[in-house]
Amino acid sequence: MKILALSFSPRPQGNTELLLEEVLRGASRQGAETELCRIAEKDIHPCDGCVSCWKTGECHIKDDMQEIYGKMLDADGIVFGSPVYFYNITAQGKAVIDRSIAPGQGGRTLANKVGGIVVVGGSLGLIDAVKDLYFYMIVRQMLPATFIAAYASGKGDVKKLEKCLSAAGDLGKQMVKMAEKKFTYPEDVQANHIGYGTHTW
């Protein structure tokens, strides 16, 4: 059992990372192997929209995202963590989200993996960040666990939020328990996971 935390924060040991560590501690107490990955330390280029991965299942951009693909595909659960910048997740997080279309091709998929969310903001934007990350998980056919949304401005402020820290640990526990259920979407559902809009075919 592996639970991966992807930190989209550019600030090491900031509030987002502190909460992600609590999530991983909760998962570890349930016997899971855990890993925290700081995306800001990686060389990840933005998606260029070439859509070649739709045919090949591989992204033609060769950077550290190749390593992240492996970690995401190998994990049983992924918790996404981001501070709120301009009412949404960070640019580092958006790059990972956009580039992670490639693992959905060529028989590889994020479907059936458990997903959790941690977002931290000083004011507005928490709901927008949570919404977009949940929508991402649904489109990827992951199994959404709960979320942690915390108001905190100064570095380390979440340490004062005892109930929030406890909830983060509970999220880790929940993710392991959900992953242990081994739920899988039916194959015919997996093949038709894109929501309908007037732009779809």
N, C-alpha and C positions, 0 to 999 in steps of 0.2 A: 504494500500500500504506500503510494507516494503522493504527498501533497506539496504542490509548488506555489510559492508566493512570488508574484511579479510586482515589484515596486516601480511605479511610474514617477516617483518623486526624484527630483534632482538633488535633494538634500539628504545626505546620509544621516541616519539616526534621527530623522525628523519625526513628526507626529504620525505620519502615515506608516513609516517603517516600524515604529514602536508598536503600533496596533497590529501590523502584520506579524511581528514576532510573537505577540500574544496569541494570534490565531494558530501559528505553527506550534506553539507550546501546547495549546489545547489538542491539536492533532497528534502531537508526539506522545501525549499522555494516553492516547488511545492506541498506541503502538505503531503509528505511521512514521515512515521515513519522510523527513521534511527538508526543504531547501528554499532559501530566499535569494532571489535574483534581482540585482539592481540594474534596471534597464538603462539608467543614465550613464552607467560605466561602460556600456556597449556601443559599438559603432553600428548604428542602424539607420539606413537611408530611407527616405519616404518612398511609398509606392509610386511608380511612374505610369500606372494605368495601362501597361502594355497588354494585359490579359493573357499573356503566353502561358501562365500557370494553369489556365482553364484547359489547355490541351496537354501540357506536359506534366502537370502536377508539381512542378518545380519553379521556384522564383529565379529569374535570371540574374538578379542582383546578388552578388556574392559579398556578404558582410557578416556581422555577428548574428544576424537574424537566423542564419542557418543553425547556429547553436541553440537559439531559443526555440526553433521548430522542434528540435529533438527533445528538449526539456518538456515542452507542452504536450507532445505526443506520448511521452513516456509516463506522464503523471496520471494518477487516477482522479485528482482534484486540483483545480487551479483557483487561487484567490487573487483577484486583481485589486491593487491598492493605488490610489492616486489622491494627491491634494487637488483642491479646486483652483484652477487658474482661469480667469475670465468665464466663470459660470460653467465650467466643464472640466474634463480630465486634461492632463498635461499633453504637450506636444509629443513627449516621449511615449506616452501611452497610446496616443492616436496613431503613431507610426507603427507600433506593434499590432494594433487592431487592424489597420489597413493591410499590412503585409501578411497577416495570418490567414488571408484567403487561400494561400497556397496549400496549407495542410488539408483543406477541404476537397482537394482534387486527388486523382490517382489512387483511390482506395484508402487514403489516409484521412482521418477525420477527428475532430474534437467532440463528436457526438457521444453522448452517454457519460462524459466526464462531469464531475460535480464542479460547480462554479460558485465562488463566494466573492463578496465585494466589501472593500473598505475605502471610504472616502472621508476626507477631512477638509473643512473649509472654515474660513474666518467669518464669513457672512453668508450671502446668497450663493446658490449654485449646487448645493448638495444633492437636491432632488434631480437636477438635470444630469449630474454625473452618474448617480445611481441608475436612473432611467436608461441612459445610453449603454451602460455596461450590462444591464439586464437584457436589453434588446439584443446586444451582441451575443450574449450567451444563448438566447432563444433562437436566433438565426443559425448559430453554430450547433444547435440541438444539444446543448449542455443541459445539465439538471441544476437549476438555480437553487442554491441554499439561501440563507438569510443574508442581510447586509448590516454593516456598521457605518453609520453616518455621524460624524462628530464635529462639533464646533470647537475649534482650537486655533489660536493665532500664533502665539509664541512657541518657539521650539521647545518641545518637551511638555507642553501644557496638558497633553492627554494623560500624563502620569497622575494628574489630580482627579481624573474622572474614573473613580473606582468601578462604578456600574458599567461603564463603557469598556474598561479593560476586562471585566468579567465576561461581558457579552462577546468580546473578541475571542476569548478562550472557548466559549460555548460554540462559536461559529466553527472553530477548528474541530471540535468534537462532532458537531453536526455533519460536517463534510465527510469525515471518516465513516460515520454511521450510514450516511446515504450511499457512499461509494461501496460499502460492504453489501448493500442490497443487490448490486450487479444489475440494475435496471438497464434495459436496452430498448431503444425505439424500434418498432417493426421496420423491416427493410423498405417496404413500400412507402412508409412515412418519411424515412430518411431521404428517399429519392425526390421528395416533393416538399422541401422545407422552406422554400421561399414564399413569403406572404404575397397575397395578391394586391396589385395596384394597377392603375391603367397603363403603367409602363411595362408590365410583365406580359409574357406570352402564354 
